[in-house]
Amino acid sequence: MLPIISKSTIDQKFACDLLKCKGACCTLTGGVGAPLMESEINFVKEFEYLTLQFLPEINRKIILEEGSIEIKNNTNVLKCVENKDCVFVFYEDNIAKCSFEKLFNENNISWKKPMSCRLFPLRERNGKLIFEPIDECASGVKNGVKLNTKIDNFLKKDLIEAYGKEWYFQNVARKES
């Protein structure tokens, strides 16, 4: 079942400001990594070996010895390092970055990264797609206000990929007018 999205979520101003947040969404404390859709598990397993070249030693060790996926609250999630960083995070100029996304951007793999990462700070909860305000994304909210960019526009491509064009135009574009 596809989620519903409220007008208040659609109207939320947001545009990531990576230089200010430093990739905080990939390094949130709490020990529960990005949720995975069932269809994404094979991509993680297929491409994880290629990510090792970018990762710190501790991340490589976890992936090779323990694997990169675990089950938390009946959901497949990516593992975290020391209750914080996603196991696929590497740092470049003091900014946390995704090794899958790096490989994708270099045209080395066909999968960008988990959809839950791509849609963050939107989260699906109880059949609803909601904006999940966290302090680490305050710069993204300020940047969205400054640029007059709403979250649905900032994430349009990913929302369409996740839920389809029909869902997007029936649930997002229609509510904007």
C-alpha positions as CSV (number, residue, x, y, z in Angstrom):
1,M,0.0,0.0,0.0
2,L,1.3,3.4,-1.0
3,P,1.7,6.1,1.7
4,I,-0.4,9.2,2.0
5,I,1.3,12.6,2.3
6,S,-0.2,15.7,4.0
7,K,-0.2,19.2,2.6
8,S,1.9,20.4,5.5
9,T,4.6,17.9,4.6
10,I,4.5,18.9,0.9
11,D,4.7,22.6,1.9
12,Q,7.7,22.0,4.2
13,K,10.7,24.1,2.9
14,F,13.8,22.0,2.6
15,A,17.0,21.8,0.5
16,C,20.0,19.9,1.9
17,D,23.0,22.0,2.7
18,L,25.7,19.4,2.8
19,L,28.5,21.9,3.6
20,K,26.7,22.9,6.8
21,C,25.2,19.5,8.0
22,K,28.4,17.6,7.0
23,G,26.3,14.5,6.0
24,A,24.7,14.2,9.4
25,C,21.9,12.0,8.2
26,C,24.5,9.2,7.6
27,T,25.9,9.5,11.1
28,L,23.0,9.8,13.4
29,T,23.6,8.4,16.9
30,G,21.3,5.6,17.8
31,G,22.7,2.5,16.2
32,V,19.9,1.8,13.8
33,G,21.0,2.3,10.2
34,A,18.9,3.0,7.1
35,P,15.9,0.8,6.6
36,L,16.0,-1.4,3.5
37,M,13.3,-2.5,1.2
38,E,13.3,-6.2,0.5
39,S,14.3,-5.4,-3.1
40,E,17.4,-3.4,-2.0
41,I,19.0,-6.2,0.0
42,N,20.4,-7.9,-3.2
43,F,21.9,-4.5,-4.3
44,V,23.7,-4.1,-1.0
45,K,25.1,-7.6,-1.1
46,E,26.0,-7.3,-4.8
47,F,27.9,-4.0,-4.5
48,E,29.2,-3.9,-0.9
49,Y,32.5,-5.4,-1.9
50,L,33.1,-2.5,-4.3
51,T,32.6,0.0,-1.5
52,L,35.4,-1.4,0.6
53,Q,38.0,0.7,-1.3
54,F,36.5,3.9,0.2
55,L,35.8,2.8,3.7
56,P,37.8,3.1,7.0
57,E,39.3,-0.1,8.3
58,I,36.7,-0.5,11.1
59,N,33.9,-0.3,8.5
60,R,35.6,-2.9,6.2
61,K,36.1,-5.2,9.1
62,I,32.5,-5.1,10.1
63,I,31.3,-5.8,6.6
64,L,33.7,-8.6,6.0
65,E,33.4,-10.3,9.4
66,E,29.7,-9.6,10.4
67,G,28.0,-8.5,7.2
68,S,26.4,-5.1,6.5
69,I,22.7,-5.8,7.2
70,E,20.9,-6.7,10.4
71,I,17.3,-6.9,11.6
72,K,16.0,-4.3,14.0
73,N,12.3,-4.1,14.9
74,N,11.5,-6.7,12.2
75,T,13.1,-4.5,9.6
76,N,16.3,-5.1,7.6
77,V,18.6,-2.1,8.2
78,L,22.2,-1.3,7.4
79,K,24.6,-1.8,10.3
80,C,26.2,1.2,12.1
81,V,29.7,1.7,13.3
82,E,30.0,2.4,17.1
83,N,26.3,3.2,17.4
84,K,26.6,6.0,14.9
85,D,28.0,6.1,11.3
86,C,26.4,3.9,8.6
87,V,28.8,1.1,7.8
88,F,29.0,2.5,4.2
89,V,30.1,6.0,5.2
90,F,33.5,7.4,4.3
91,Y,34.7,11.0,4.9
92,E,35.8,13.5,2.3
93,D,36.8,17.0,3.4
94,N,35.2,16.2,6.8
95,I,31.8,15.4,5.2
96,A,30.2,12.0,5.6
97,K,29.4,10.5,2.2
98,C,27.8,7.3,0.9
99,S,30.2,4.9,-0.8
100,F,27.3,3.4,-2.9
101,E,26.4,6.9,-4.1
102,K,30.1,7.6,-5.0
103,L,30.2,4.4,-7.1
104,F,26.8,5.3,-8.7
105,N,28.0,8.8,-9.5
106,E,31.2,7.4,-11.1
107,N,29.0,5.1,-13.2
108,N,30.4,2.0,-11.6
109,I,27.1,0.6,-10.3
110,S,23.5,0.9,-11.3
111,W,22.0,1.5,-7.8
112,K,22.4,4.8,-6.0
113,K,21.7,4.0,-2.4
114,P,18.7,2.9,-0.2
115,M,15.5,4.8,-0.9
116,S,15.1,5.6,2.8
117,C,18.4,7.5,2.5
118,R,17.4,9.2,-0.7
119,L,14.1,10.4,0.8
120,F,15.4,11.5,4.1
121,P,14.2,13.6,6.1
122,L,10.9,12.1,4.8
123,R,10.0,8.9,6.6
124,E,7.2,6.5,6.1
125,R,5.3,5.9,9.4
126,N,2.0,4.0,9.7
127,G,1.0,4.5,6.1
128,K,2.0,8.2,6.0
129,L,4.9,9.9,4.5
130,I,6.0,12.6,7.0
131,F,8.7,15.2,7.5
132,E,10.9,14.1,10.3
133,P,12.4,17.2,11.8
134,I,15.8,16.7,13.4
135,D,18.3,19.2,14.6
136,E,20.9,18.0,12.1
137,C,18.6,19.1,9.2
138,A,18.0,22.6,10.5
139,S,20.4,24.0,7.9
140,G,18.4,22.2,5.2
141,V,15.2,23.8,6.4
142,K,16.9,27.3,6.4
143,N,18.3,26.6,3.0
144,G,14.9,25.6,1.7
145,V,13.4,28.8,3.0
146,K,16.3,30.8,1.5
147,L,15.9,29.1,-1.9
148,N,12.0,28.9,-1.6
149,T,12.3,25.2,-2.3
150,K,9.7,22.8,-0.9
151,I,10.7,19.3,0.1
152,D,8.5,17.7,-2.5
153,N,10.3,19.6,-5.2
154,F,13.7,18.9,-3.7
155,L,12.9,15.2,-3.6
156,K,10.6,15.0,-6.7
157,K,12.8,12.5,-8.7
158,D,13.2,10.2,-5.7
159,L,9.5,10.4,-4.8
160,I,8.6,9.4,-8.3
161,E,11.1,6.6,-8.4
162,A,9.8,5.3,-5.0
163,Y,6.1,5.6,-5.5
164,G,5.5,6.2,-9.2
165,K,4.4,9.2,-11.4
166,E,0.8,8.5,-10.8
167,W,1.1,8.6,-7.0
168,Y,3.2,11.7,-7.2
169,F,0.8,13.7,-9.4
170,Q,-2.3,12.4,-7.5
171,N,-0.9,12.9,-4.0
172,V,1.7,15.7,-4.2
173,A,1.2,17.9,-7.3
174,R,-2.6,18.0,-6.7
175,K,-2.2,19.1,-3.1
176,E,0.2,21.9,-4.2
177,S,-2.6,23.8,-6.0
